[in-house]
Amino acid sequence: MTTENEISEEQLTEIRENFDFFDRDSNNQIDLPEFTKLLRVLSPTATLEQAEKGFSLIDDNNDGHIDFDEFMAWWETCWWEY
């Protein structure tokens, strides 16, 4: 059984599958063009400006990429806001 802050193996697998789907070059990072495509799947009318803003909010360490941990934190908390 999981606590409120834990995720199940099934949820982790689902998050990983989503991450891998949008990580088109399979480098274990999502860059801005990949994130823009992801955002447009979630919200077809999303603008590049919105993608850039969302990307910068998710990229916690400001390295220009969204790694799996950053993606997972975002996916668990607020992806549906897009």
Secondary structure as a PSIPRED ss2 file (coil, helix, strand):
# PSIPRED VFORMAT (PSIPRED V4.0)

   1 M C   1.000  0.000  0.000
   2 T C   1.000  0.000  0.000
   3 T C   1.000  0.000  0.000
   4 E C   1.000  0.000  0.000
   5 N C   1.000  0.000  0.000
   6 E C   1.000  0.000  0.000
   7 I C   1.000  0.000  0.000
   8 S C   1.000  0.000  0.000
   9 E H   0.000  1.000  0.000
  10 E H   0.000  1.000  0.000
  11 Q H   0.000  1.000  0.000
  12 L H   0.000  1.000  0.000
  13 T H   0.000  1.000  0.000
  14 E H   0.000  1.000  0.000
  15 I H   0.000  1.000  0.000
  16 R H   0.000  1.000  0.000
  17 E H   0.000  1.000  0.000
  18 N H   0.000  1.000  0.000
  19 F H   0.000  1.000  0.000
  20 D H   0.000  1.000  0.000
  21 F H   0.000  1.000  0.000
  22 F H   0.000  1.000  0.000
  23 D C   1.000  0.000  0.000
  24 R C   1.000  0.000  0.000
  25 D C   1.000  0.000  0.000
  26 S C   1.000  0.000  0.000
  27 N C   1.000  0.000  0.000
  28 N C   1.000  0.000  0.000
  29 Q C   1.000  0.000  0.000
  30 I E   0.000  0.000  1.000
  31 D C   1.000  0.000  0.000
  32 L H   0.000  1.000  0.000
  33 P H   0.000  1.000  0.000
  34 E H   0.000  1.000  0.000
  35 F H   0.000  1.000  0.000
  36 T H   0.000  1.000  0.000
  37 K H   0.000  1.000  0.000
  38 L H   0.000  1.000  0.000
  39 L H   0.000  1.000  0.000
  40 R H   0.000  1.000  0.000
  41 V H   0.000  1.000  0.000
  42 L H   0.000  1.000  0.000
  43 S C   1.000  0.000  0.000
  44 P C   1.000  0.000  0.000
  45 T C   1.000  0.000  0.000
  46 A C   1.000  0.000  0.000
  47 T C   1.000  0.000  0.000
  48 L H   0.000  1.000  0.000
  49 E H   0.000  1.000  0.000
  50 Q H   0.000  1.000  0.000
  51 A H   0.000  1.000  0.000
  52 E H   0.000  1.000  0.000
  53 K H   0.000  1.000  0.000
  54 G H   0.000  1.000  0.000
  55 F H   0.000  1.000  0.000
  56 S H   0.000  1.000  0.000
  57 L H   0.000  1.000  0.000
  58 I H   0.000  1.000  0.000
  59 D C   1.000  0.000  0.000
  60 D C   1.000  0.000  0.000
  61 N C   1.000  0.000  0.000
  62 N C   1.000  0.000  0.000
  63 D C   1.000  0.000  0.000
  64 G C   1.000  0.000  0.000
  65 H C   1.000  0.000  0.000
  66 I E   0.000  0.000  1.000
  67 D C   1.000  0.000  0.000
  68 F H   0.000  1.000  0.000
  69 D H   0.000  1.000  0.000
  70 E H   0.000  1.000  0.000
  71 F H   0.000  1.000  0.000
  72 M H   0.000  1.000  0.000
  73 A H   0.000  1.000  0.000
  74 W H   0.000  1.000  0.000
  75 W H   0.000  1.000  0.000
  76 E H   0.000  1.000  0.000
  77 T H   0.000  1.000  0.000
  78 C C   1.000  0.000  0.000
  79 W H   0.000  1.000  0.000
  80 W H   0.000  1.000  0.000
  81 E H   0.000  1.000  0.000
  82 Y C   1.000  0.000  0.000
